[in-house]
Amino acid sequence: MKSVAGVMTGTSVDGVDVVLVRLSGSGRALRAEVITFLAHPMPGDVRGRVEALVAGEAITARDIAVLHADLGRLTANAVQAAVASVGGSEAAPELVGMHGQTVWHAPEEGATLQLGDASVAAHLLGVPVVGDFRTGDVALGGEGAPLVPYADWALYTDDVTDRVLVNLGGIANITILPAGGGRDDVVAFDTGPANVLLDGAARKLSGEPFDRDGRLALAGRVNEALLSRWLAHDYFRAAPPKSTGRELFSAAYLHARLEEAAAEGLDGSATMATLAALTAHTVASAIVRYAPPAAHVYVGGGGVHNQAVMNGLAARLAAHTVDRFAALGVDGDAREALAFAVLAHEAMNGVATGMPRATGASGRAFQGKICYPGER
């Protein structure tokens, strides 16, 4: 088996997730043994620069170049910290898959940009690093996202039971895995915002970085009239393939929703409750509309710790069994990082891991650019 590290920095910009895993095989024959998972905090200055860039603040080409290199170094540091946490060199990876930090995603314009220089990481770590996974699919007219469906299909498809895998990250996405299905049977797409709004609202309303366990939301009552207005957004009604990010569900979008809540006289708890309901409703509606009836639903990502969102999902998915992702034997927080380890492993196998049914691309894209380290 090959030792591989998968690295994910998501829409929430709250940290760098690293999984160390041993991988062998390919496709449905792929086997994974997770060694460890580590959430490496995002340095405040790096987070600030990313958020400024995403928000469209004035920034120079120099600033972008430095941030690109800094994120490459941050990836190398996070991998080294994960290796050190389990005893050093014996766990050192032979290969790294890094997603990079998305700062702009505009597939309708044939463009997407993830910062984090894979070549910098490769030379610091001394092993090949595969990065920039989205651009191949976008070049073929696809959404370039979500990127996890290939790994989901390879690792979690069941021969008997239909499954739906939910990720509650900054943006929520789902992967629908029909029982015994092939690659072209998989449906996957972003359903809309999750922690990108919930964490931003928590900072504004309570001064906390996030709504721990969903306590603030649980203390409030959902304003159904306001929720209905929010659900009228075109993105929620659009059919897949589709993907989204901070370009649409931005700080300005959140500010407008908070202003509407204040105009309705909602306090902080009611506002958080209504925002949590927005995530739960959009995820559940997508499952009801596109997944097989009674499919088993597994929920992971940071939002799984928000009980208000989880309660909302359970209430709206009465026909489905809803479990946390850990029931599949993998820490739900590690799922996306593990997916990038898989994509890097398959890139080195020469496998085109694009999922055109999920992304709308004209063919199966080769996902990832391979950067080799130089000689020391």
C-alpha positions as CSV (number, residue, x, y, z in Angstrom):
1,M,0.0,0.0,0.0
2,K,1.1,3.6,-0.7
3,S,1.3,6.2,2.1
4,V,-0.6,9.3,0.9
5,A,-1.5,12.6,2.6
6,G,-4.7,14.4,1.6
7,V,-5.0,18.1,2.3
8,M,-8.1,20.3,2.2
9,T,-8.7,24.0,2.8
10,G,-12.3,24.8,2.4
11,T,-14.7,27.6,1.9
12,S,-14.9,28.3,5.7
13,V,-11.1,29.3,5.6
14,D,-10.9,28.0,9.2
15,G,-8.1,25.5,8.9
16,V,-6.1,23.0,6.9
17,D,-7.4,19.4,7.2
18,V,-4.8,16.7,6.7
19,V,-5.4,12.9,6.6
20,L,-2.6,10.4,6.4
21,V,-3.8,7.2,4.7
22,R,-2.5,4.0,3.1
23,L,-4.0,3.4,-0.3
24,S,-4.0,0.5,-2.8
25,G,-5.9,-0.4,-5.9
26,S,-8.1,1.7,-8.2
27,G,-11.8,2.4,-8.7
28,R,-14.1,0.2,-6.8
29,A,-11.1,-2.0,-5.9
30,L,-9.5,0.9,-4.1
31,R,-8.7,0.2,-0.4
32,A,-8.0,2.8,2.2
33,E,-6.5,2.5,5.8
34,V,-6.6,5.9,7.6
35,I,-3.6,6.4,9.8
36,T,-4.6,9.8,11.3
37,F,-6.5,13.0,10.8
38,L,-5.4,16.4,11.9
39,A,-7.1,19.8,11.7
40,H,-4.3,22.4,11.4
41,P,-5.5,25.9,12.4
42,M,-5.5,28.5,9.7
43,P,-3.1,31.4,10.7
44,G,-5.1,34.6,11.3
45,D,-3.1,36.6,8.8
46,V,-3.5,34.1,6.1
47,R,-7.2,33.8,6.7
48,G,-7.5,37.6,6.6
49,R,-5.7,37.8,3.2
50,V,-7.8,35.0,1.7
51,E,-11.1,36.6,2.9
52,A,-10.0,40.0,1.6
53,L,-9.3,38.6,-1.8
54,V,-12.6,36.6,-1.9
55,A,-14.5,39.8,-0.9
56,G,-13.0,41.7,-3.8
57,E,-10.9,44.1,-1.8
58,A,-8.1,45.9,-3.5
59,I,-5.1,43.5,-3.8
60,T,-2.1,43.5,-6.0
61,A,-0.6,40.8,-8.2
62,R,2.3,40.7,-5.7
63,D,-0.1,40.0,-2.8
64,I,-1.7,37.1,-4.8
65,A,1.7,35.6,-5.7
66,V,2.9,35.8,-2.0
67,L,-0.4,34.2,-0.8
68,H,0.0,31.4,-3.4
69,A,3.4,30.6,-2.1
70,D,2.5,31.0,1.6
71,L,-0.4,28.5,1.2
72,G,2.0,26.1,-0.4
73,R,4.3,26.4,2.7
74,L,1.3,26.1,5.0
75,T,0.3,22.8,3.3
76,A,3.8,21.5,3.8
77,N,3.8,22.5,7.5
78,A,0.4,20.9,8.1
79,V,1.5,17.6,6.5
80,Q,4.7,17.7,8.6
81,A,2.7,18.3,11.8
82,A,0.4,15.4,11.0
83,V,3.4,13.1,10.5
84,A,4.9,14.3,13.8
85,S,1.7,13.6,15.6
86,V,1.9,9.9,14.9
87,G,5.6,9.4,15.5
88,G,7.5,10.8,12.6
89,S,9.2,9.4,9.5
90,E,7.5,6.0,9.4
91,A,4.2,7.8,8.7
92,A,5.7,10.2,6.1
93,P,3.7,10.2,2.9
94,E,5.1,9.2,-0.5
95,L,2.5,11.4,-2.2
96,V,0.3,14.4,-1.3
97,G,-3.0,15.5,-2.8
98,M,-3.8,19.2,-2.0
99,H,-7.0,21.0,-2.9
100,G,-5.7,24.5,-2.4
101,Q,-7.8,27.5,-1.3
102,T,-10.5,28.4,-3.7
103,V,-10.5,32.2,-4.1
104,W,-12.8,32.4,-7.1
105,H,-15.0,29.9,-8.9
106,A,-16.7,30.9,-12.1
107,P,-17.3,27.8,-14.2
108,E,-19.8,29.8,-16.3
109,E,-16.9,31.8,-17.5
110,G,-14.6,28.8,-17.9
111,A,-12.5,29.8,-14.9
112,T,-11.7,28.7,-11.4
113,L,-8.7,29.6,-9.1
114,Q,-7.3,27.7,-6.2
115,L,-4.2,29.2,-4.5
116,G,-1.5,27.1,-2.8
117,D,1.5,26.3,-4.9
118,A,1.9,22.5,-5.2
119,S,5.4,22.9,-6.4
120,V,6.4,24.8,-3.3
121,A,4.9,22.0,-1.1
122,A,6.6,19.3,-3.2
123,H,10.0,20.8,-2.8
124,L,9.6,21.4,0.9
125,L,8.2,17.8,1.5
126,G,10.5,16.0,-1.0
127,V,7.6,14.0,-2.5
128,P,5.3,14.5,-5.5
129,V,2.3,16.8,-4.8
130,V,-0.8,16.8,-6.9
131,G,-2.9,20.0,-6.9
132,D,-5.2,22.1,-9.0
133,F,-7.9,19.5,-9.4
134,R,-10.8,21.6,-10.7
135,T,-9.4,23.2,-13.9
136,G,-9.5,20.1,-16.1
137,D,-13.2,19.6,-15.6
138,V,-13.9,23.4,-16.1
139,A,-11.8,23.2,-19.4
140,L,-14.3,20.6,-20.6
141,G,-17.3,22.8,-19.8
142,G,-18.0,21.3,-16.4
143,E,-18.6,22.9,-13.0
144,G,-15.3,21.7,-11.7
145,A,-17.2,20.7,-8.5
146,P,-18.0,19.0,-6.4
147,L,-14.7,17.0,-6.4
148,V,-15.4,14.3,-3.9
149,P,-17.8,12.1,-6.0
150,Y,-15.1,9.9,-7.5
151,A,-13.7,9.0,-4.1
152,D,-17.2,8.6,-2.7
153,W,-18.1,6.2,-5.5
154,A,-14.9,4.2,-5.1
155,L,-14.9,4.0,-1.3
156,Y,-18.5,4.1,-0.1
157,T,-20.8,2.6,-2.8
158,D,-22.8,-0.3,-1.3
159,D,-24.0,-3.2,-3.4
160,V,-27.3,-3.4,-1.7
161,T,-28.3,-0.1,-0.2
162,D,-28.7,3.3,-1.9
163,R,-26.7,5.9,-0.1
164,V,-26.5,9.7,0.1
165,L,-23.4,11.4,1.5
166,V,-23.8,14.9,2.8
167,N,-21.0,17.3,3.5
168,L,-21.8,20.3,5.6
169,G,-18.7,22.4,5.0
170,G,-18.7,26.1,4.1
171,I,-20.9,25.0,1.3
172,A,-23.1,22.0,1.6
173,N,-23.0,19.3,-1.1
174,I,-24.4,15.8,-1.6
175,T,-23.3,12.7,-3.4
176,I,-26.0,10.1,-4.4
177,L,-24.7,6.6,-4.7
178,P,-27.2,4.1,-6.1
179,A,-26.7,0.6,-4.9
180,G,-24.1,-1.2,-6.9
181,G,-23.9,1.7,-9.3
182,G,-21.2,2.6,-11.7
183,R,-19.4,5.9,-12.0
184,D,-21.9,7.3,-14.5
185,D,-24.8,6.6,-12.1
186,V,-23.5,9.0,-9.4
187,V,-25.3,12.3,-9.0
188,A,-23.6,15.0,-7.0
189,F,-23.9,18.8,-6.5
190,D,-23.7,21.7,-4.2
191,T,-27.0,22.4,-2.5
192,G,-26.2,25.8,-1.1
193,P,-24.6,27.5,1.9
194,A,-23.8,25.9,5.3
195,N,-21.1,27.1,7.6
196,V,-20.1,30.0,5.4
197,L,-23.3,31.7,6.5
198,L,-23.7,30.2,10.0
199,D,-20.1,31.0,11.1
200,G,-20.3,34.5,9.7
201,A,-23.6,35.1,11.4
202,A,-22.2,33.8,14.7
203,R,-19.3,36.2,14.6
204,K,-21.7,39.1,13.9
205,L,-24.4,38.2,16.4
206,S,-22.5,36.6,19.3
207,G,-18.8,37.5,18.8
208,E,-18.0,33.8,18.7
209,P,-16.2,32.1,15.7
210,F,-19.1,29.7,15.3
211,D,-22.4,28.6,16.9
212,R,-21.0,25.9,19.1
213,D,-23.3,22.8,18.9
214,G,-26.0,25.1,17.4
215,R,-26.9,26.4,20.9
216,L,-27.8,29.9,19.7
217,A,-30.0,28.5,16.9
218,L,-31.6,25.9,19.2
219,A,-32.7,28.8,21.5
220,G,-34.6,30.5,18.7
221,R,-37.7,29.9,16.6
222,V,-37.5,29.8,12.8
223,N,-39.3,32.6,11.0
224,E,-41.1,30.6,8.4
225,A,-42.1,33.7,6.3
226,L,-38.5,34.9,6.1
227,L,-37.2,31.4,5.4
228,S,-39.7,31.1,2.4
229,R,-38.3,34.3,1.0
230,W,-34.8,33.1,1.2
231,L,-35.7,29.8,-0.4
232,A,-36.9,31.6,-3.5
233,H,-33.3,32.2,-4.5
234,D,-32.7,31.0,-8.1
235,Y,-29.8,28.8,-7.0
236,F,-31.9,26.6,-4.8
237,R,-34.4,26.0,-7.6
238,A,-31.9,25.3,-10.3
239,A,-31.4,21.7,-11.5
240,P,-27.9,20.1,-11.3
241,P,-25.2,20.0,-12.4
242,K,-24.4,23.1,-10.3
243,S,-21.8,24.4,-7.9
244,T,-21.4,27.5,-5.8
245,G,-19.2,29.2,-3.3
246,R,-18.4,32.6,-1.7
247,E,-18.9,34.3,-5.0
248,L,-22.6,33.9,-4.6
249,F,-23.1,33.3,-0.8
250,S,-20.7,36.1,0.1
251,A,-20.3,38.4,3.0
252,A,-22.6,40.8,1.2
253,Y,-25.3,38.1,0.8
254,L,-25.0,37.4,4.6
255,H,-25.2,41.1,5.4
256,A,-28.4,41.4,3.4
257,R,-30.0,38.4,5.2
258,L,-29.0,39.8,8.6
259,E,-30.6,43.2,7.7
260,E,-33.8,41.4,6.6
261,A,-33.9,39.5,9.9
262,A,-33.4,42.7,11.9
263,A,-36.1,44.4,9.9
264,E,-38.5,41.6,10.9
265,G,-37.6,42.1,14.5
266,L,-35.7,38.8,14.9
267,D,-33.2,38.5,17.7
268,G,-29.9,36.7,17.4
269,S,-31.2,33.3,18.3
270,A,-34.2,33.5,15.9
271,T,-31.9,34.7,13.1
272,M,-29.5,31.8,13.7
273,A,-32.4,29.4,13.8
274,T,-33.7,30.6,10.5
275,L,-30.2,30.5,8.9
276,A,-29.8,26.9,10.2
277,A,-33.2,26.0,8.7
278,L,-32.1,27.4,5.4
279,T,-29.2,24.9,5.3
280,A,-31.3,22.0,6.5
281,H,-34.2,22.7,4.1
282,T,-32.0,23.1,1.0
283,V,-30.0,19.9,1.7
284,A,-33.1,17.9,2.6
285,S,-35.1,19.2,-0.4
286,A,-32.3,18.2,-2.8
287,I,-32.2,14.7,-1.3
288,V,-36.0,14.3,-1.5
289,R,-36.0,15.5,-5.1
290,Y,-33.0,13.6,-6.5
291,A,-32.2,10.6,-4.3
292,P,-33.9,7.2,-4.3
293,P,-36.7,6.9,-1.7
294,A,-35.5,5.7,1.7
295,A,-31.8,6.0,0.7
296,H,-29.5,5.8,3.8
297,V,-28.2,9.4,4.5
298,Y,-24.7,9.9,6.1
299,V,-23.8,13.5,7.2
300,G,-20.3,14.8,7.7
301,G,-18.3,18.0,7.7
302,G,-18.1,20.7,10.4
303,G,-21.8,21.4,10.3
304,V,-22.6,17.9,11.7
305,H,-21.8,19.4,15.1
306,N,-24.6,22.0,14.7
307,Q,-27.6,20.2,16.3
308,A,-30.0,22.7,15.0
309,V,-29.1,21.8,11.4
310,M,-29.1,18.1,12.2
311,N,-32.5,18.3,13.8
312,G,-33.8,20.1,10.8
313,L,-32.4,17.4,8.5
314,A,-34.0,14.6,10.5
315,A,-37.3,16.4,10.6
316,R,-37.4,16.8,6.8
317,L,-36.0,13.4,6.0
318,A,-38.5,11.2,7.9
319,A,-38.5,8.6,5.1
320,H,-34.7,8.2,5.4
321,T,-32.3,6.8,8.0
322,V,-29.9,9.7,8.9
323,D,-26.6,8.9,10.5
324,R,-23.3,10.7,11.0
325,F,-20.6,9.9,8.5
326,A,-18.6,8.1,11.1
327,A,-21.0,5.2,10.8
328,L,-19.1,4.4,7.6
329,G,-15.9,4.0,9.5
330,V,-14.4,7.3,8.5
331,D,-14.3,10.5,10.6
332,G,-16.7,12.8,8.8
333,D,-14.3,15.8,9.2
334,A,-11.7,13.8,7.3
335,R,-13.8,12.8,4.3
336,E,-12.8,15.6,2.0
337,A,-9.1,15.4,2.8
338,L,-9.3,11.7,2.2
339,A,-10.9,12.3,-1.2
340,F,-7.9,14.4,-2.3
341,A,-5.5,11.6,-1.2
342,V,-7.6,9.3,-3.4
343,L,-7.6,11.8,-6.4
344,A,-3.8,12.2,-6.1
345,H,-3.3,8.4,-5.9
346,E,-5.4,7.9,-9.0
347,A,-3.7,10.7,-10.9
348,M,-0.4,8.9,-10.4
349,N,-2.2,5.8,-11.7
350,G,-3.1,7.7,-14.8
351,V,-6.8,7.6,-14.1
352,A,-9.1,10.4,-15.3
353,T,-11.3,10.9,-12.2
354,G,-13.7,13.5,-13.7
355,M,-17.3,12.7,-13.1
356,P,-19.1,14.4,-16.1
357,R,-22.6,13.4,-15.0
358,A,-22.0,15.3,-11.8
359,T,-20.3,18.3,-13.3
360,G,-21.8,18.6,-16.7
361,A,-18.4,18.3,-18.4
362,S,-18.2,17.0,-22.0
363,G,-15.9,14.1,-20.9
364,R,-13.9,12.6,-18.1
365,A,-11.3,15.2,-17.1
366,F,-7.9,14.3,-15.8
367,Q,-8.0,16.0,-12.4
368,G,-4.8,17.3,-10.9
369,K,-1.4,18.7,-11.9
370,I,1.5,16.6,-10.7
371,C,4.5,18.5,-9.2
372,Y,7.7,16.6,-8.6
373,P,10.3,17.7,-6.1
374,G,13.8,18.5,-7.4
375,E,17.1,17.0,-6.3
376,R,18.6,18.1,-3.1
